[in-house]
Each structure stands twice: as structure tokens, then as C-alpha cells.
Amino acid sequence: QQQVKQSPQSLIVQKGGISIINCAYENTAFDYFPWYQQFPGKGPALLIAIRPDVSEKKEGRFTISFNKSAKQFSLHIMDSQPGDSATYFCAASGDSGYALNFGKGTSLLVTP
Amino acid sequence: DGGITQSPKYLFRKEGQNVTLSCEQNLNHDAMYWYRQDPGQGLRLIYYSQIVNDFQKGDIAEGYSVSREKKESFPLTVTSAQKNPTAFYLCASSPQVSTGELFFGEGSRLTVL
């Protein structure tokens, strides 16, 4: 059973536009919500993460918005660039000794 | 440099053969993981280990085996019992399970002919 549901599966955005990827979870014990970025042929790398004590976290052009009551969180990429073209994974984990649960990923293409 | 080293990067095997994928880390992390990545399926957890000589099954452990004899090493064996072994395999580590960032290796692509 997929514990973290991610959408859309793929996304095409023009350079300078805003890319938005959404995730939803069911387990209220989750308390850590990271986003990973993966380029072809490489392993994923942590992009940004949030804990539920805040509703938003911003790092440069990347922002996580978190809605605890709706059990949803999203990644916004402002001023999207062709170099942002990659696969993005959301994930979640809790203080249960279990590993991260990943969404299925979103393939982002930023066109020039 | 500190990091996760996976080898080999590409591996071809005949059906019915066991293969072992290597994963070494020099980050002094306690926890190590193996994930499998298939197109459109995301990252699915195979096994993870919180400490030396201890490991737990993930969501798709059938047909795989692991060992954790040393803190820095967590090899994965894909056995002949794995019905669909062709995939991209990712090893990762973290200071502890579920408490922070995962550091991933560059992956091993296994193709079974």
C-alpha cells in the first residue's frame, strides 16, 4: 500500500514558470517530509525538508508548503530553469524506526 | 571524500543466477538501506539495517538477501527466486533510521537476460 501519494506523474513547465508537485499521506505519525531530486543515472539527493511544526519552508527558489489538517504537502519551484529538469520524489517518515516512504516520483521538464 | 560507493554500476546476468551488489559507506552512519527503482514505481524499500548484525525486511524483500557484518558495508544479493530482478538498485545510509537525510549512492543497474 502506497503510504505517500504523489502527483502529477509528469510535468512540463516553461522556463521562468512555477512548478508545483503535490503529495498526500495518511499516517498521522509521520513527522518528517523531505523532497529528493534525482538526475538520470544518479542517486536521489535531498533538496529540502520540513517538519510539521511549520507550514512553509523556503530555500532559494524551492518552497515546501505543508497542510497538517489536510495531510498534504507540496513543492513549489519558482522561476523554473532547464537545469531543474529531473525527477522529484516526496517522502515521509515517523519516529517508528521505519525507513522513509517515497512517492512514485514526478518527472519535471523545464523547456527553454 | 565521504559518501556511498556502489559497485558495479552496470551488471548483466543470466536468468537463474544469484548476483551480489556491493555498497560501502565512509560516513560512519549506523543505518543503511537498499531501494529498488522501477519506472513509474518510485523507490521501494527492500531491506534496511539500523545496526551491525541486524536488518529488517522492507516492502519487497522476497527474493533478496542482505548481510551487515561491518558498519560500512551492506551488500545485497539478488537471488534466483526474485521473479523480476531487472531494475535500478540504490543503496543509502543515514545517521539513524527515520531521523533525517538519506545519502544515496549512484546506483547499480542490473539487467537479467
Interface residues (C-beta under 8 A of the other chain):
Chain A: Q6 Q9 Y32 P34 Y36 G41 K42 G43 P44 A45 L46 A49 F89 S93 G94 D95 S96 G97 Y98 A99 L100 N101 F102 G103 K104 G105
Chain B: I4 A31 Y33 Y35 G40 Q41 G42 L43 R44 L45 Y48 Q50 G58 L90 A92 V97 S98 T99 G100 E101 L102 F104 G105 E106 G107
